[in-house]
Amino acid sequence: MERRRLTVTALIQARMSSSRLPGKVLADLGGQPMIGYMLGRVRRAARVDNVAVVTSTDASDDPLAEAVAAMGGRVHRGSLDDVLDRFGTAVNEIGGDTIVRLTGDCPLIDPAVIDTVIALREQTGADYASNVEPPSFPDGLDVECFTRAALDRALVEATEPAMREHVTVWMRGDAGGLTRANHAAVVDASHLRLTVDYPDDLEVVRAIVQQEQTAASPYDFFDLMRVLDGRRDLRETNCHARNEGLERSLAADAAGRTGVTEQE
C-alpha cells in the first residue's frame, strides 16, 4: 500500500501591536505590505500545502486581517495572548499533519530552508525539527516544524505563560520527551540579523529588498549572505540581541514563581 503523503500547513504568526515597532507587518516593503512580501516567499516552498496568517481577534488586528484577505491570503484569528491556542484553533480549521511555524517579522525567509526543515522532520521521524537548536542561520530565517500530535500535546501540557505565548517552548524542553532534529547552515551566520523588530531592522531589510528587485531572481540564503558580506554598513546598522521577547517572557515566568516582579 502506498504511504499517504503528509499535509503540511505553514502558519505565519503576526500581529499589529508589536511593542517595539507597532504595525511593522504592514510596513511598505518593495511596494507592498511586509506580510504580503513574506507570503510570496512562503508560497514558493515546494513542500508546503497550505499557508495562512494567524493573528488575533483583537480590533487592533483588523487592518492586518483585511490586508491579507485583500491580497488573497488566508487568515485565521484567535487569542491575542495565548498564541499556542491560536495555533491549535487554526489547525482545527485548516488541517495539517505537519505544522510549520513562521513569524511575520521574518520577511526574507528562504523557501528552500523551509523545505529542508520539513524534509528533515520527515526523514528523521522527529516530533519537532528546526534550524534554531542551536541557531546557525541569521536571525530572521528561523523555521520550526512539528507534528500535529506534538501540537496537541503542547496544548494540554504547556501551562506557563511563556509557553502559551511563544508556541514551541514546551516542545523544545525536555519534560515532554519529544524527539528533535536540527538543520545547521553550512557556515555559522547566527550573529547576523535579518528580522524586523526595530526601525533600523526595517531599514536593513528594505535595502536588501531594493537590491533584490534588480536581480534576476529572488534572493535565497546564499544571496543574502553575499549581500551582507559586501555591505558592512548593513551588518553594523541593527545590533540587537536575538530572541529578546522570548527572554523577557521566560524571565517574567521565573519572577512569578519566585514572587519577584519584572522591571521594565
Secondary structure, DSSP 8 states (H G I E B T S, - for coil): -------EEEEEE--S--SSSTTGGGSEETTEEHHHHHHHHHTT-TT--EEEEEEESSGGGHHHHHHHHHTT--EEEE-SS-HHHHHHHHHHHH--SEEEEEETT-TT--HHHHHHHHHHHHHHT-SEEESBTTB-S-BT---EEEEHHHHHHHHHH--SHHHHHHSSHHHHSSTT---EEE---SS--TT-B---SSHHHHHHHHHHHHHHTTSSS---HHHHHHHHHH-HHHHTT----TTHHHHHHHHHHHHHHHT-----
